[in-house]
Protein backbone atom coordinates (compact mmCIF):
# COMPACT_ATOMS: atom_id res chain seq x y z
CA UNK A 1 0.00 0.00 0.00
CA UNK A 2 1.35 3.43 -0.95
CA UNK A 3 2.40 5.46 2.08
CA UNK A 4 1.41 8.69 0.35
CA UNK A 5 -2.23 7.57 0.35
CA UNK A 6 -2.68 5.62 3.56
CA UNK A 7 -0.67 6.82 6.52
CA UNK A 8 -1.68 4.01 8.86
CA UNK A 9 -4.00 1.18 9.70
CA UNK A 10 -6.67 3.49 11.12
CA UNK A 11 -7.14 5.18 7.74
CA UNK A 12 -7.13 1.83 5.96
CA UNK A 13 -9.73 0.47 8.34
CA UNK A 14 -11.93 3.51 7.79
CA UNK A 15 -11.85 3.25 4.00
CA UNK A 16 -12.42 -0.51 4.10
CA UNK A 17 -15.42 0.00 6.37
CA UNK A 18 -16.91 2.53 3.95
CA UNK A 19 -16.69 0.23 0.94
CA UNK A 20 -18.03 -2.69 2.97
CA UNK A 21 -21.06 -0.63 4.02
CA UNK A 22 -21.61 0.66 0.48
CA UNK A 23 -21.52 -2.85 -0.97
CA UNK A 24 -23.89 -4.14 1.70
CA UNK A 25 -26.55 -1.43 1.50
CA UNK A 26 -26.72 -1.62 -2.29
CA UNK A 27 -26.37 -5.43 -2.44
CA UNK A 28 -23.67 -4.78 -5.02
CA UNK A 29 -21.11 -7.05 -6.64
CA UNK A 30 -18.30 -4.76 -5.49
CA UNK A 31 -17.49 -1.35 -4.08
CA UNK A 32 -14.19 0.51 -4.08
CA UNK A 33 -12.50 3.77 -3.18
CA UNK A 34 -9.90 5.32 -5.44
CA UNK A 35 -7.65 7.93 -3.84
CA UNK A 36 -6.13 10.62 -6.05
CA UNK A 37 -2.34 10.74 -5.82
CA UNK A 38 -1.40 14.30 -4.83
CA UNK A 39 1.82 14.01 -6.84
CA UNK A 40 0.65 12.52 -10.15
CA UNK A 41 -3.14 12.65 -10.11
CA UNK A 42 -3.18 8.87 -10.60
CA UNK A 43 -6.21 6.95 -9.34
CA UNK A 44 -5.13 4.38 -6.78
CA UNK A 45 -7.30 1.59 -5.39
CA UNK A 46 -7.26 2.30 -1.63
CA UNK A 47 -10.02 -0.09 -0.50
CA UNK A 48 -12.13 -2.76 -2.20
CA UNK A 49 -15.04 -4.92 -1.04
CA UNK A 50 -16.31 -7.79 -3.17
CA UNK A 51 -14.87 -8.64 -6.58
CA UNK A 52 -11.13 -7.91 -6.66
CA UNK A 53 -10.69 -7.19 -2.95
CA UNK A 54 -7.78 -9.64 -2.66
CA UNK A 55 -5.69 -8.19 -5.47
CA UNK A 56 -6.60 -4.62 -6.42
CA UNK A 57 -5.54 -2.50 -3.43
CA UNK A 58 -2.57 -0.39 -4.49
CA UNK A 59 -3.27 -0.75 -8.21
CA UNK A 60 -2.87 2.50 -10.17
CA UNK A 61 -4.57 3.99 -13.21
CA UNK A 62 -3.54 7.21 -14.98
CA UNK A 63 -5.35 10.44 -14.10
CA UNK A 64 -8.65 10.81 -15.93
CA UNK A 65 -9.18 7.09 -16.50
CA UNK A 66 -12.75 5.93 -16.89
CA UNK A 67 -15.78 6.96 -14.86
CA UNK A 68 -13.70 7.53 -11.72
CA UNK A 69 -11.50 9.88 -13.71
CA UNK A 70 -14.51 11.83 -14.97
CA UNK A 71 -15.94 12.13 -11.45
CA UNK A 72 -12.55 13.31 -10.16
CA UNK A 73 -12.33 16.09 -12.74
CA UNK A 74 -15.99 17.16 -12.58
CA UNK A 75 -16.53 16.67 -8.81
CA UNK A 76 -20.00 15.35 -9.69
CA UNK A 77 -21.78 12.15 -8.68
CA UNK A 78 -22.63 9.91 -11.62
CA UNK A 79 -24.80 6.86 -12.20
CA UNK A 80 -24.44 4.72 -15.33
CA UNK A 81 -26.90 1.84 -15.60
CA UNK A 82 -25.34 0.52 -18.82
CA UNK A 83 -21.62 1.16 -19.19
CA UNK A 84 -21.81 0.27 -22.88
CA UNK A 85 -23.81 3.46 -23.46
CA UNK A 86 -21.28 5.95 -22.08
CA UNK A 87 -17.97 7.21 -23.40
CA UNK A 88 -16.74 7.72 -19.84
CA UNK A 89 -16.28 3.98 -19.26
CA UNK A 90 -12.75 2.62 -19.78
CA UNK A 91 -13.37 -0.98 -20.83
CA UNK A 92 -9.70 -1.93 -21.10
CA UNK A 93 -8.96 -0.65 -17.61
CA UNK A 94 -11.98 -2.46 -16.17
CA UNK A 95 -11.10 -5.70 -17.94
CA UNK A 96 -7.60 -5.56 -16.48
CA UNK A 97 -9.07 -5.69 -12.97
CA UNK A 98 -10.65 -9.07 -13.67
CA UNK A 99 -14.24 -7.83 -13.32
CA UNK A 100 -16.25 -6.12 -16.05
CA UNK A 101 -19.32 -4.41 -14.56
CA UNK A 102 -22.58 -3.63 -16.29
CA UNK A 103 -23.46 -0.63 -14.12
CA UNK A 104 -21.48 1.83 -12.00
CA UNK A 105 -22.33 4.53 -9.51
CA UNK A 106 -19.55 6.91 -8.49
CA UNK A 107 -19.32 9.86 -6.09
CA UNK A 108 -16.44 12.23 -5.32
CA UNK A 109 -14.77 12.54 -1.93
CA UNK A 110 -14.43 16.30 -1.52
CA UNK A 111 -12.04 18.03 0.87
CA UNK A 112 -11.41 21.75 0.68
CA UNK A 113 -13.26 22.02 -2.66
CA UNK A 114 -10.90 19.41 -4.14
CA UNK A 115 -11.71 15.85 -5.14
CA UNK A 116 -9.34 13.62 -3.17
CA UNK A 117 -10.94 10.32 -4.09
CA UNK A 118 -13.89 8.51 -5.66
CA UNK A 119 -16.32 6.00 -4.16
CA UNK A 120 -17.67 3.49 -6.69
CA UNK A 121 -20.42 0.88 -6.47
CA UNK A 122 -20.47 -1.79 -9.19
CA UNK A 123 -23.57 -3.68 -10.28
CA UNK A 124 -25.88 -2.66 -7.45
CA UNK A 125 -29.08 -4.60 -6.95
CA UNK A 126 -31.69 -3.36 -9.43
CA UNK A 127 -34.04 -0.76 -7.96
CA UNK A 128 -37.22 0.87 -9.16
CA UNK A 129 -36.68 3.62 -11.78
CA UNK A 130 -38.02 6.28 -9.41
CA UNK A 131 -35.39 5.29 -6.81
CA UNK A 132 -32.45 6.33 -8.98
CA UNK A 133 -32.24 9.84 -7.53
CA UNK A 134 -32.44 8.42 -4.01
CA UNK A 135 -29.58 6.04 -4.81
CA UNK A 136 -27.49 8.95 -6.05
CA UNK A 137 -28.23 11.14 -3.05
CA UNK A 138 -27.42 8.39 -0.58
CA UNK A 139 -24.18 7.52 -2.37
CA UNK A 140 -23.25 11.19 -2.21
CA UNK A 141 -23.97 11.17 1.52
CA UNK A 142 -21.77 8.13 2.03
CA UNK A 143 -18.95 9.75 0.06
CA UNK A 144 -19.35 12.90 2.16
CA UNK A 145 -19.17 10.81 5.31
CA UNK A 146 -16.02 9.12 4.04
CA UNK A 147 -14.34 12.44 3.20
CA UNK A 148 -15.21 14.04 6.55
CA UNK A 149 -14.14 10.94 8.49
CA UNK A 150 -10.90 10.76 6.54
CA UNK A 151 -10.22 14.39 7.40
CA UNK A 152 -10.81 13.62 11.08
CA UNK A 153 -8.38 10.72 10.96
CA UNK A 154 -5.70 12.72 9.16
CA UNK A 155 -6.03 15.77 11.39
CA UNK A 156 -6.86 14.16 14.73
CA UNK A 157 -4.39 16.40 16.54
CA UNK A 158 -6.04 19.58 15.28
CA UNK A 159 -9.32 21.13 16.29
CA UNK A 160 -11.91 19.93 13.77
CA UNK A 161 -14.87 22.10 12.86
CA UNK A 162 -18.13 20.32 13.66
CA UNK A 163 -20.48 22.06 11.23
CA UNK A 164 -19.64 19.55 8.48
CA UNK A 165 -20.68 16.67 10.72
CA UNK A 166 -23.78 18.58 11.78
CA UNK A 167 -24.89 19.17 8.22
CA UNK A 168 -24.29 15.56 7.21
CA UNK A 169 -26.12 14.16 10.24
CA UNK A 170 -29.03 16.53 9.66
CA UNK A 171 -29.43 15.37 6.05
CA UNK A 172 -29.29 11.72 7.07
CA UNK A 173 -31.70 12.30 9.93
CA UNK A 174 -34.26 13.88 7.60
CA UNK A 175 -34.20 10.79 5.40
CA UNK A 176 -34.15 8.36 8.34
CA UNK A 177 -37.23 9.83 10.04
CA UNK A 178 -39.22 10.65 6.90
CA UNK A 179 -42.76 9.40 6.50
CA UNK A 180 -41.29 6.44 4.64
CA UNK A 181 -37.94 5.86 6.40
CA UNK A 182 -35.09 4.96 4.10
CA UNK A 183 -33.23 1.91 5.50
CA UNK A 184 -29.99 3.00 3.84
CA UNK A 185 -30.18 6.41 5.48
CA UNK A 186 -30.82 4.76 8.84
CA UNK A 187 -27.75 2.57 8.44
CA UNK A 188 -25.52 5.43 7.29
CA UNK A 189 -26.75 7.58 10.17
CA UNK A 190 -25.76 4.82 12.58
CA UNK A 191 -22.27 4.59 11.03
CA UNK A 192 -21.82 8.38 11.20
CA UNK A 193 -22.81 8.53 14.84
CA UNK A 194 -20.46 5.67 15.68
CA UNK A 195 -17.54 7.39 13.95
CA UNK A 196 -18.31 10.71 15.63
CA UNK A 197 -18.56 9.12 19.06
CA UNK A 198 -15.31 7.22 18.56
CA UNK A 199 -13.48 10.34 17.38
CA UNK A 200 -14.80 12.37 20.33
CA UNK A 201 -13.63 9.67 22.74
CA UNK A 202 -10.17 9.61 21.13
CA UNK A 203 -9.84 13.39 21.45
CA UNK A 204 -10.87 13.20 25.12
CA UNK A 205 -8.27 10.53 25.88
CA UNK A 206 -5.57 12.52 24.10
CA UNK A 207 -6.06 15.54 26.34
C-alpha positions as CSV (number, residue, x, y, z in Angstrom):
1,X,0.0,0.0,0.0
2,X,1.3,3.4,-0.9
3,X,2.4,5.5,2.1
4,X,1.4,8.7,0.4
5,X,-2.2,7.6,0.4
6,X,-2.7,5.6,3.6
7,X,-0.7,6.8,6.5
8,X,-1.7,4.0,8.9
9,X,-4.0,1.2,9.7
10,X,-6.7,3.5,11.1
11,X,-7.1,5.2,7.7
12,X,-7.1,1.8,6.0
13,X,-9.7,0.5,8.3
14,X,-11.9,3.5,7.8
15,X,-11.8,3.2,4.0
16,X,-12.4,-0.5,4.1
17,X,-15.4,0.0,6.4
18,X,-16.9,2.5,4.0
19,X,-16.7,0.2,0.9
20,X,-18.0,-2.7,3.0
21,X,-21.1,-0.6,4.0
22,X,-21.6,0.7,0.5
23,X,-21.5,-2.8,-1.0
24,X,-23.9,-4.1,1.7
25,X,-26.5,-1.4,1.5
26,X,-26.7,-1.6,-2.3
27,X,-26.4,-5.4,-2.4
28,X,-23.7,-4.8,-5.0
29,X,-21.1,-7.0,-6.6
30,X,-18.3,-4.8,-5.5
31,X,-17.5,-1.4,-4.1
32,X,-14.2,0.5,-4.1
33,X,-12.5,3.8,-3.2
34,X,-9.9,5.3,-5.4
35,X,-7.7,7.9,-3.8
36,X,-6.1,10.6,-6.1
37,X,-2.3,10.7,-5.8
38,X,-1.4,14.3,-4.8
39,X,1.8,14.0,-6.8
40,X,0.7,12.5,-10.1
41,X,-3.1,12.6,-10.1
42,X,-3.2,8.9,-10.6
43,X,-6.2,6.9,-9.3
44,X,-5.1,4.4,-6.8
45,X,-7.3,1.6,-5.4
46,X,-7.3,2.3,-1.6
47,X,-10.0,-0.1,-0.5
48,X,-12.1,-2.8,-2.2
49,X,-15.0,-4.9,-1.0
50,X,-16.3,-7.8,-3.2
51,X,-14.9,-8.6,-6.6
52,X,-11.1,-7.9,-6.7
53,X,-10.7,-7.2,-2.9
54,X,-7.8,-9.6,-2.7
55,X,-5.7,-8.2,-5.5
56,X,-6.6,-4.6,-6.4
57,X,-5.5,-2.5,-3.4
58,X,-2.6,-0.4,-4.5
59,X,-3.3,-0.8,-8.2
60,X,-2.9,2.5,-10.2
61,X,-4.6,4.0,-13.2
62,X,-3.5,7.2,-15.0
63,X,-5.3,10.4,-14.1
64,X,-8.6,10.8,-15.9
65,X,-9.2,7.1,-16.5
66,X,-12.8,5.9,-16.9
67,X,-15.8,7.0,-14.9
68,X,-13.7,7.5,-11.7
69,X,-11.5,9.9,-13.7
70,X,-14.5,11.8,-15.0
71,X,-15.9,12.1,-11.5
72,X,-12.5,13.3,-10.2
73,X,-12.3,16.1,-12.7
74,X,-16.0,17.2,-12.6
75,X,-16.5,16.7,-8.8
76,X,-20.0,15.3,-9.7
77,X,-21.8,12.2,-8.7
78,X,-22.6,9.9,-11.6
79,X,-24.8,6.9,-12.2
80,X,-24.4,4.7,-15.3
81,X,-26.9,1.8,-15.6
82,X,-25.3,0.5,-18.8
83,X,-21.6,1.2,-19.2
84,X,-21.8,0.3,-22.9
85,X,-23.8,3.5,-23.5
86,X,-21.3,6.0,-22.1
87,X,-18.0,7.2,-23.4
88,X,-16.7,7.7,-19.8
89,X,-16.3,4.0,-19.3
90,X,-12.7,2.6,-19.8
91,X,-13.4,-1.0,-20.8
92,X,-9.7,-1.9,-21.1
93,X,-9.0,-0.7,-17.6
94,X,-12.0,-2.5,-16.2
95,X,-11.1,-5.7,-17.9
96,X,-7.6,-5.6,-16.5
97,X,-9.1,-5.7,-13.0
98,X,-10.7,-9.1,-13.7
99,X,-14.2,-7.8,-13.3
100,X,-16.3,-6.1,-16.0
101,X,-19.3,-4.4,-14.6
102,X,-22.6,-3.6,-16.3
103,X,-23.5,-0.6,-14.1
104,X,-21.5,1.8,-12.0
105,X,-22.3,4.5,-9.5
106,X,-19.5,6.9,-8.5
107,X,-19.3,9.9,-6.1
108,X,-16.4,12.2,-5.3
109,X,-14.8,12.5,-1.9
110,X,-14.4,16.3,-1.5
111,X,-12.0,18.0,0.9
112,X,-11.4,21.7,0.7
113,X,-13.3,22.0,-2.7
114,X,-10.9,19.4,-4.1
115,X,-11.7,15.8,-5.1
116,X,-9.3,13.6,-3.2
117,X,-10.9,10.3,-4.1
118,X,-13.9,8.5,-5.7
119,X,-16.3,6.0,-4.2
120,X,-17.7,3.5,-6.7
121,X,-20.4,0.9,-6.5
122,X,-20.5,-1.8,-9.2
123,X,-23.6,-3.7,-10.3
124,X,-25.9,-2.7,-7.4
125,X,-29.1,-4.6,-6.9
126,X,-31.7,-3.4,-9.4
127,X,-34.0,-0.8,-8.0
128,X,-37.2,0.9,-9.2
129,X,-36.7,3.6,-11.8
130,X,-38.0,6.3,-9.4
131,X,-35.4,5.3,-6.8
132,X,-32.4,6.3,-9.0
133,X,-32.2,9.8,-7.5
134,X,-32.4,8.4,-4.0
135,X,-29.6,6.0,-4.8
136,X,-27.5,9.0,-6.1
137,X,-28.2,11.1,-3.0
138,X,-27.4,8.4,-0.6
139,X,-24.2,7.5,-2.4
140,X,-23.3,11.2,-2.2
141,X,-24.0,11.2,1.5
142,X,-21.8,8.1,2.0
143,X,-19.0,9.8,0.1
144,X,-19.3,12.9,2.2
145,X,-19.2,10.8,5.3
146,X,-16.0,9.1,4.0
147,X,-14.3,12.4,3.2
148,X,-15.2,14.0,6.5
149,X,-14.1,10.9,8.5
150,X,-10.9,10.8,6.5
151,X,-10.2,14.4,7.4
152,X,-10.8,13.6,11.1
153,X,-8.4,10.7,11.0
154,X,-5.7,12.7,9.2
155,X,-6.0,15.8,11.4
156,X,-6.9,14.2,14.7
157,X,-4.4,16.4,16.5
158,X,-6.0,19.6,15.3
159,X,-9.3,21.1,16.3
160,X,-11.9,19.9,13.8
161,X,-14.9,22.1,12.9
162,X,-18.1,20.3,13.7
163,X,-20.5,22.1,11.2
164,X,-19.6,19.5,8.5
165,X,-20.7,16.7,10.7
166,X,-23.8,18.6,11.8
167,X,-24.9,19.2,8.2
168,X,-24.3,15.6,7.2
169,X,-26.1,14.2,10.2
170,X,-29.0,16.5,9.7
171,X,-29.4,15.4,6.0
172,X,-29.3,11.7,7.1
173,X,-31.7,12.3,9.9
174,X,-34.3,13.9,7.6
175,X,-34.2,10.8,5.4
176,X,-34.2,8.4,8.3
177,X,-37.2,9.8,10.0
178,X,-39.2,10.6,6.9
179,X,-42.8,9.4,6.5
180,X,-41.3,6.4,4.6
181,X,-37.9,5.9,6.4
182,X,-35.1,5.0,4.1
183,X,-33.2,1.9,5.5
184,X,-30.0,3.0,3.8
185,X,-30.2,6.4,5.5
186,X,-30.8,4.8,8.8
187,X,-27.8,2.6,8.4
188,X,-25.5,5.4,7.3
189,X,-26.7,7.6,10.2
190,X,-25.8,4.8,12.6
191,X,-22.3,4.6,11.0
192,X,-21.8,8.4,11.2
193,X,-22.8,8.5,14.8
194,X,-20.5,5.7,15.7
195,X,-17.5,7.4,14.0
196,X,-18.3,10.7,15.6
197,X,-18.6,9.1,19.1
198,X,-15.3,7.2,18.6
199,X,-13.5,10.3,17.4
200,X,-14.8,12.4,20.3
201,X,-13.6,9.7,22.7
202,X,-10.2,9.6,21.1
203,X,-9.8,13.4,21.5
204,X,-10.9,13.2,25.1
205,X,-8.3,10.5,25.9
206,X,-5.6,12.5,24.1
207,X,-6.1,15.5,26.3
